[in-house]
Amino acid sequence: MARPSPYPAELRERAIRMVAEIRPNYPTEWAAMKAVAAKLGIGAAETVRTWVRRAEIDAGQRPGTTTAEAEEIKRLRAEVTELRRANEILKAASAFFAAELDRPHKRS
């Protein structure tokens, strides 16, 4: 599970916009990301790079699993785990009740 970001969403969005805006002023995208990280007080340029790549994937500009798809996959995996657990409980219960039906009963 990913830990929550110490940076607010507004800062992430601003950093992503800034990289796009100032990119032409720098020789590489990485140099622009480093400049944005320094200007906004973000600890590492890698953090900005991760935000930019995620935004590009979510916008369909880069291949990869979007944030919405990743959340859906996570939800479905949790659901599958819960259904498997319920299925095991039902199997155990049906075996128990089947054994009860097979036992001879005393008539009163």
HELIX and SHEET records of a PDB file:
HELIX    1   1 ALA A    9  ILE A   22  1                                  14    
HELIX    2   2 ARG A   23  ASN A   25  5                                   3    
HELIX    3   3 GLU A   29  LEU A   40  1                                  12    
HELIX    4   4 ALA A   45  ASP A   58  1                                  14    
HELIX    5   5 THR A   67  ASP A  102  1                                  36    
END                                                                             
